[in-house]
Amino acid sequence: MYSHFRRVVLLFCILPCQPIPGETLKERGWRGGSRSCKCLDNLPVLSNITRNTVSNQHSRLALKGKARDPVDDCLVATYLDHLQKPDESYCYPIDYGRGKCETWDRHLVPECAKWLGDGDATHHAGEAIAEKCKGRMTNFEKDECVAKFRTKSDSLPWCLEMWCYVDASKCDKAISPSYYFPDRGLHYSYATCGANNYFELWGAPLIDMCEGFDVVEKPYPIMWLSCWASAVMQQIIDLTRYFDEDQSRLSRGQRLYMTFQLCVLISETLANIRRVPWSYTHFWSSYNVYVYVFIHSSVFVRATMMSQVVWDWYEVKLLKSPTIHEWVDGKGWHDEHRAILLVIIFQFLSSLFVFAFVFFTHLLPALVIYYWIFLLVAAVIVKSRAWVANLGLDPNESRLGRALVMGTNSFMSCMGIQVLVTSMVRVYAGEWSAGYFIPLSNDFSSRRLDVWWACHLGKAGFTTKLFKDQDFINLFLR
């Protein structure tokens, strides 16, 4: 886990990947990296994983019956995506990452491109790939070869960024240990090529956050379905009021459900805190890892949903009587006081008040930088009841109307806060240097349904994971 954490923590260190000052690399004619951090051409550590796919040899030994000595034409890359494709291997250019700044990944499977040729280009290191398309990167870039490797329309941002392998001892730029070829002493740098290290944001973390914390960024459709599942669940639980003598207040079932949710959220908050090795690196990095885990966990999502449930209870006037023990919710309390108390309990106590710190370190700065997102979310939440009424549904008396309001407001609240906080994490990581909207657009592209499915339901079978994945259960089934 520490090896995974070491990679993930690079995401949150405040080490902005700034472009090289002055002229661009192209303008200066300098494609070998910056002068103080040159791209490496000779990489002996990769020699034992390059091979000739005709002879299947790992050297330049002669083929029997052939006059020429075959050259290695594939750098065999395996275990690149051990979340979704753990058993596949790939044929990469033999000069991959060497000697110059290049967008090495844009035509390569599995993350950045899709194979359109005959056969299977993934198993057995791409033996279906024509010989003329193997070898050096220039072969992969031939028109007839590029046509076989179509760049994905939804490829992640790092696919189009330049980088190269560098000598860690002779580089004054931001560097990272190789993720594709670990334990070989290899380091790469986007900064020496004047590019942003988006791989640290969407390469390793998408996999390592899942394996270490069972958390990935949730796609918008999943969040939408989760909010509607919560809204429907609340209307079902609301029916328990008919079993009580006084139907003008919260039922015993609703109060028990509220207590159950709070206990579950606190227990999962403690579990997430324990998963972060706080003493392994400096506190800011560890704290940011926890912020990322927390804001994308079902703990935050469910807490925000429960805050919307409380608002529903307030609007339909179910909070005029005490909701918790009389020594807290006693004489002189009004329904407004009880609503505020319950929101504080669910939005802050459920995270052991960590969300209060997140508010000041991430959410408040994001509200200043991306204030228009807050205004958009607030406008939808304020207008939602009127829109439901325009549909001919009573947002107070109609169960469908109440569900529509609750589902819409829960989705807008969850997504608005998630986008703001996560964008601020990316601003801290230096992404703002590439443009004001880059953190936002990259948040959109990182919410991948295939990654979410593989993390929560794909690794051990749907039925097995359905009842064992705590994040999934808390998101949909409670």
KAWO-V521498 format. One line per field, one symbol per residue. burial: b if it has 24 or more other C-alpha atoms within 12 Angstrom, else e. A space follows every 10 residues. Layout:
burial->???
This chain:
burial->eeebbbbbbb bbbebbbbbb eeeebeeeeb bbbbeebbbb eebeebbebb bbbbeeeebe eeeeeeeeeb bbbbbbbbeb bbbbbeebbb bbbbbbbbbb bbbbbbbbbb bbbbbeeeee bbbbbbbbbb eebbbbbebb beeebbebbb beebbbbbbb bbbbbbbbee bebbbbbbbb beeeebbbbb bbbbbbbbbb bbbbbbbbbb bbbbbbbbbb ebbbebbbbb bbbbbebbeb eeeeeeeebb bbebbeebee bbebbbebbe bbbebbbeee eeeebbbbbb bbbbbbbbbb bbbbbbbbbb bbbbebebbb bbbbeeeeee eeeebebbbe bbbbbbbbbb bbebbeebee ebbeebbeeb eebbeebbeb beebbeebee eeeebbeebb bbbbbbbbbb bbbbbbbbbb bbbbbbbbbb bbbbeeebbb ebbbbbbbbb bbbbbbbbbe eeeeeeeebb bbbbbbbb
